[in-house]
């Protein structure tokens, strides 16, 4: 009930023959390129072949003979692939997405048996290239990114904490400048107009100099309500950054545990 089989625009006999051909070529070459959908649908049959080849009985020969068109494929499955996976009960096949086909925009992928000769050659070539060009491994590259991320969040917290301590200094310097304007020194009546102009210019210069010194802090009105709002927003930002630092530290701990994993970060780039 409600069991739906993808037709692939073919009738049943044509569809079965297509999958038999694909599995036969997979056994002979151990890696083939096809669409992602076909690779996922042929995967159970590819693993069924290995399970039958492990039996090495007359009945197993009979089953494999019904699947393969060529005798070489049956012999290779029983003599090479079955001994390779004798200690495994499943998971013999790997499917990896590769690229989008230009014509119909279909998702392409390659399906392969684990531990094939192509995979071993690519791994040796990658290690050789890494040693000759002094390239960092994928683990080192990812560890460097995590450390940079943690350093960024720590610098942001330092900047915000410095902002809260430096911001009130603007209010103090502005009050000092206003005091100098409100309480000028005693001068003669003849020079009163000139002194007021000079003091206003000095006050403006003093205020602008202090603003330049504290350029990293925002230029805002530091009245009671705005100061409390700023402190609350900064505290929320700091809490958010601390959560991010905790998350990065957890990622670093998990990353360190994967250092000795040889399969960590293994990527295939055939194109």
C-alpha positions, 0 to 999 in steps of 0.5 A: 500500500502506498509503495511507489517506485520511481519509473525513470521514464522506463518500463520495468524490464528496461529499468531492471536492465539499467540497474544491472548494467550500472551495478556491473560497471560499478563492480568492474571499475569500483567507481562510476558517475551517474545522477544522484537519484540513480546512484541512491536507487542502485545502492541497495543492489550494489550492497546485495551483490557483496552480501551474496558474494560473501557466501561463495556457495553454489546458490550465491553463484546462481544469484550473481549470475542472474544479476551480471551479464559478464562473468568477469564481474561475478568473479571480481565480486567473489574474489576481490570485493568479498574478502575486502568486506569480510569484517563488515556487515554493511556500508560497502558503498559511498555516494558523493554529490559532485556537480550539476549537469549543464543541460538539464541541471541534474544533480550528478554524483559518483558511487564507489566501493569503499577502499578502492584503488582510485580512493587510495591513489587520491589519498596518497597524492593528497598527502604527497602534495601536502608534504611538498607544498607545506599545505596545512591539513584540513584539521589544522585549517579548521582549527585555525578558523575556530581560533580566529573566531574565538579571538574575534569574539574576545576582542569584541567583548574588550571593545564593548567593556572599554566603551562603557568605561570611556563613554562617561569621559565625554560628559565630563569633558563637555561639562568642563568646557561648559564651566569654562564658558559659564565662568570666565576669568575676570577681564577689563571692560574694554577687552570683554568682547574679545575674551568671550570670543577666545574662551568660546573658541578654546572651549570648542577646541578642548571639546573637539580634542577630547572627542578625537581622543575618544573616537572609539566610543560613540558620540551620544547624549549621556543623560540618565535615560540614554546612559542606562539604555546604552549599558543595558544594550552593551550588557546584552551584546556581551552576553551574546558574545560570551555564548558564542565563545562557549559554543566555539570552545565546545567546537574546539574540544570536539575538533581536538578529539578528531585529530587522529581520525584519518577520514576526517575532512576527506573530500573528493574533487574529481572535477 
